[in-house]
Amino acid sequence: MKKSFAFHAISTGKQSQEELVKVIAAIHRHVDVIHLREKTKTASELVQIMERLQLYDVPLSKIIVNDRVDVAYAMGALGVQLAYHSLPVQQVKSRFPSLLVGKSVHSVGEARLAEKQGADYVLYGHIYSSQSKAGQTPRGIPALQEVITAVSIPVVAIGGIRPEHMQQLKQTGVSGIAVMSGVFLSDDPPEAVKRYQFFLQNGDELCEGTC
C-alpha cells in the first residue's frame, strides 16, 4: 500500500458480475486500491470476476479480496481484507507472506490487536452517517484520531464519506479513505471518483471553512 493518501473503492455486493466488472474497469486508473467485497459470491465466481478484469487490463496488483484468502493468493491479488469472522491475522501473515493483510476494526483496542498480530493496515469506521449502517451512531472524527494515534500502521477511514469530507479527513493524518456506494452505486462512477479526488486537492478553497 502506498504511504501517501490512498483511495480505496469497495464493491457493495449489490451488482451483477457484469455491472461490477464494468465499474471496476472504468475506475481502476483513478483509484489506488479496489476491494472485492462480494459476500454472497463463491470462490469460483470471484475467480471469474478477476479473470474478466484481467481482460480489461485491470491489474490484480490493485485488487484486495474480502475474507477469501484462498482466492486472493491463487489469483496473485494485492491482498486480503479480514473481518471479525475471518482467519486470524497472524495465521494469514505467516502462511501467505506475499499478501497485504488488512483488518476491519471498530475500536482502539481492536486496532492495537490487529497491529500486534501483524496486520499491514486497519480499516476503521464508520466515520459518518451511512445508509449501510442505518440507525447506528457514527464513530466520528475524534474516535478516528484516537485510532490513528494508537497504532503505527496505516489507518484507512470508511463509512458515509462524501467528497466534501476529504479535507477534514486528510487533516486527521489518516492514511486513506474507502468508499463503497458513493462510487459503485453512482450514476457515473469515474466522475464520482474524480470528484472525491478534486475535493482532496482543492477542498480548502471550495469549503471555505464550512466542510
C-alpha positions, 0 to 999 in steps of 0.5 A: 500500500502506498504511504501517501493518501490512498483511495480505496473503492469497495464493491457493495455486493449489490451488482451483477458480475457484469455491472461490477466488472464494468465499474471496476474497469472504468475506475481502476486508473483513478483509484489506488486500491479496489476491494472485492467485497462480494459476500454472497459470491463463491470462490469460483465466481470471484475467480471469474470476476478477476479473470474478466478484469484481467481482460480489461487490463485491470491489474490484480496488483490493485485488487484486495479480496474480502475474507477469501484468502484462498482466492486472493493468493491463487489469483496473485491479488494485492491482498486480503481484507479480514473481518471479525469472522475471518482467519486470524491475522497472524495465521494469514501473515505467516502462511501467505507472506506475499499478501497485504493483510488488512483488518476491519476494526471498530475500536482502539483496542481492536486496532492495537490487536490487529497491529500486534498480530501483524496486520499491514493496515486497519480499516476503521469506521464508520466515520459518518452517517451511512445508509449501510449502517442505518440507525447506528451512531457514527464513530466520528472524527475524534474516535478516528484520531484516537485510532490513528494515534494508537497504532503505527500502521496505516489507518484507512477511514470508511463509512458515509464519506462524501467528497466534501469530507476529504479535507477534514479527513486528510487533516486527521493524518489518516492514511486513506479513505474507502468508499463503497456506494458513493462510487459503485452505486453512482450514476457515473462512477469515474466522475464520482471518483474524480470528484472525491479526488478534486475535493482532496486537492482543492477542498480548502478553497471550495469549503471555505471553512464550512466542510 
